[in-house]
Amino acid sequence: MRYISALVTTSLLIGSLSGCVVEPARVRVRAPAIEISEVIVSRPPPPPREEPIPPPPRGPVEMFAWQPGHWHWDGREYNWKPGHYEKRPAREAQWVPHAWVPRGNQWVFVPGHWAYH
């Protein structure tokens, strides 16, 4: 009888403690941004091409921004990437175009990005 009483007490104790188990909090962590190394070229890019800007896509005109074409370095030569419309991430976002910036005797590519004013 003592054995059964001890077994019941132990079962009740374990059962009551199981409600006290604290589960660790789940936290979402964003992965760090991947750093992209600079593109540095020893010769200047050709002059930008003149592109006709087509009408924007259908929809609210203020939700689209024209991203002008730019010269892309593929490791051997410059290739022209034509301009295109891109949907704005927010109404106030302004597109800052890609650029090649001189640094000493070299040229550094500065990627285009959205700026918020």
Secondary structure, DSSP 8 states (H G I E B T S, - for coil): -HHHHHHHHHHHHHHHHHTT-------------------EESS--------------SS-GGGEEEE--EEEE-SSSEEEE--EEEE-SSTTEEEE--EEEEETTEEEEE--EEEE-
